[in-house]
Amino acid sequence: MSAAVQKLVRMAQGQGMRGKLVHWSKADVWTFEGEMPENIMLTGTADPALDFFWQAANGPHRADKGFIDGAAKVAISFDRQENDDAEN
C-alpha cells in the first residue's frame, strides 16, 4: 500500500466520506463518492510521490479526479463535478 495514498484515504474517512477499494488491472483504486475536499487536494498536490489525474466519463467509468502513486500502483479517486475542467 502506498503511504501517500493511505494518508489521503484516512483524511477522507476522517471527514465522514466512505470509500471502497476497487481492483483494476493497472492499479488498486480507492473510490469515494462526492467532490474531493480542498485539504486532500492540497495534501496530494504537495506530495512528490503522487501524480494528479483527471478523466472524463468513459463507458462504464465515471468522470473522476484524484491522485495515483504509480510506483505502488495505488490511487484515490473522487467524483468530478460537471463544472470541473482539465485546468483544475
C-alpha positions as CSV (number, residue, x, y, z in Angstrom):
1,M,0.0,0.0,0.0
2,S,1.1,3.5,-0.7
3,A,1.7,5.5,2.4
4,A,0.9,8.7,0.5
5,V,-2.5,7.4,-0.8
6,Q,-3.3,5.8,2.6
7,K,-2.8,9.3,4.2
8,L,-5.4,10.7,1.8
9,V,-7.8,7.8,2.4
10,R,-7.6,8.4,6.2
11,M,-8.2,12.1,5.6
12,A,-11.3,11.4,3.5
13,Q,-12.6,8.8,6.0
14,G,-11.9,11.3,8.9
15,Q,-14.3,13.7,7.1
16,G,-17.0,11.1,7.1
17,M,-16.6,10.0,3.5
18,R,-17.0,6.3,2.7
19,G,-14.8,4.7,0.0
20,K,-14.2,1.3,-1.3
21,L,-11.1,-0.3,-2.8
22,V,-11.6,-1.4,-6.4
23,H,-9.0,-3.6,-8.1
24,W,-8.2,-2.6,-11.7
25,S,-5.6,-4.1,-13.9
26,K,-3.3,-1.1,-13.7
27,A,-3.9,-0.1,-10.1
28,D,-5.9,-0.6,-7.0
29,V,-8.2,2.5,-6.6
30,W,-9.9,3.8,-3.5
31,T,-13.1,5.3,-4.9
32,F,-15.0,7.9,-2.9
33,E,-18.4,9.5,-3.9
34,G,-18.5,13.2,-3.8
35,E,-16.2,16.0,-4.6
36,M,-12.6,16.0,-3.4
37,P,-12.2,18.1,-0.3
38,E,-9.8,21.0,-0.6
39,N,-7.4,19.8,2.1
40,I,-7.0,16.5,0.3
41,M,-6.3,18.3,-3.0
42,L,-3.6,20.4,-1.2
43,T,-2.0,17.5,0.6
44,G,-2.0,15.3,-2.6
45,T,-0.5,18.1,-4.7
46,A,2.3,18.7,-2.2
47,D,3.3,15.0,-2.1
48,P,6.0,14.2,-4.7
49,A,5.1,10.5,-4.6
50,L,1.7,11.3,-6.1
51,D,0.5,12.4,-9.6
52,F,-2.8,14.2,-10.1
53,F,-5.2,12.7,-12.7
54,W,-8.4,13.9,-14.2
55,Q,-10.6,11.9,-16.6
56,A,-13.9,12.3,-18.4
57,A,-16.6,9.7,-18.2
58,N,-15.8,6.8,-20.5
59,G,-18.2,3.9,-21.0
60,P,-18.8,2.3,-17.6
61,H,-16.2,4.6,-15.9
62,R,-17.4,7.7,-14.1
63,A,-15.9,11.2,-14.5
64,D,-13.3,11.5,-11.7
65,K,-10.2,13.1,-10.5
66,G,-7.6,12.0,-7.9
67,F,-4.1,11.0,-7.2
68,I,-2.1,8.0,-8.1
69,D,1.1,6.6,-6.7
70,G,2.5,5.0,-9.9
71,A,5.3,3.1,-8.1
72,A,2.9,1.4,-5.7
73,K,0.0,1.2,-8.3
74,V,-2.5,2.6,-5.9
75,A,-4.8,5.6,-6.4
76,I,-7.6,7.6,-4.8
77,S,-10.5,8.9,-6.8
78,F,-13.3,11.3,-6.2
79,D,-16.3,12.3,-8.4
80,R,-15.5,15.1,-10.9
81,Q,-18.2,17.8,-10.9
82,E,-19.7,18.9,-14.2
83,N,-18.1,22.4,-13.8
84,D,-14.6,20.9,-13.3
85,D,-12.3,21.3,-16.3
86,A,-8.8,19.9,-17.1
87,E,-7.2,23.1,-15.9
88,N,-8.1,22.3,-12.2
